[in-house]
């Protein structure tokens, strides 16, 4: 995460992008987007001891993941227990 924050490509959106929470209704999930005029990143953390599925509004690519894999089908991802990901909108 520190390397991304220092990179030219992501430093602005990570430092000054607008933070917008989402998935508030889903128990055990901490999620928000960080966006500016040109980029949008999404942080999703599963803070429970069971897997969960999350429907995302857009296509994405994985920038960071604390597990080796991320199960995805279209715009739906399945997070393992205590899995956290940083995604970039395509």
N, C-alpha and C positions, 0 to 999 in steps of 0.2 A: 504494500500500500504506500509506503514511503517513497519507493522508486516511482510509482505512478504520480504521486503528488509533486515530485520534483521534475517530472518529464514535461517538456513543452506542450505535448499533445493534451494532457489532462490537468495540468496545474491550475489553470483558470477555473474550470468547472468545479474542481474539488475544493478550491479555496474560497470562491465567491459565488458559486452557483446557488440558486434558490432551492431550499429544502422543502419537499412536499411529502408528508406521510401518506402511505396507502396500505391496504390490507388490514386496516384497523379492526375489522370485524372478525378476523381469523385469529383464534386463540393461540398464543404461543409464538406468534410471528411478529418480528420487528422489521419493518420495511419502509423505505423512503426513496424518493428520487432526488437527485441533485442535478439541476439543469440551468443552462444559460441559453442565449439565442442560437447557439450553434451545436450544442451537445446535450445529451441526457444520459446520466448514469443511474443505475438502480442498485441499491443495497438491500439484500434480503437475508435475514437470519432466522433460522428455526431454533427457538429456545426451548424445545421440549424433547422428551425422550422417545418420540415416535415420528415416523416419516409423515410428510404432508405434501399435498399438491397445491400449486398456485398457478392461476391463469394470469398471464401477462398481457397487457394491452397491445404490445408491439413485438416484432421479431427482435432478436438480440444476439449478442455474442458474449461469451464468458471472458472476463478480464482476470478475475481472481476467484479462487475456490479453495476452501480449507479441506476438501476431500479430493480424491483422485479423479472422480467422475461426477457428472451431473446428468441425471436422467431427464430427457426432454422430448416432447412430442409436439411439434408445431410451436404454439405459444404457451404451452403448459410445461411446468417443471415439477419434479418431485425432489424435495429436499430430504436428506437423511436426518436422523436426530442430530441436533446441534450443528448442522451444516450452515455455512454462511457463504454467500456469493456476491460478487460485484459484477454487474452486467452493463453492457453498453448497447443502447438502441441502435439498430441498423437503419 
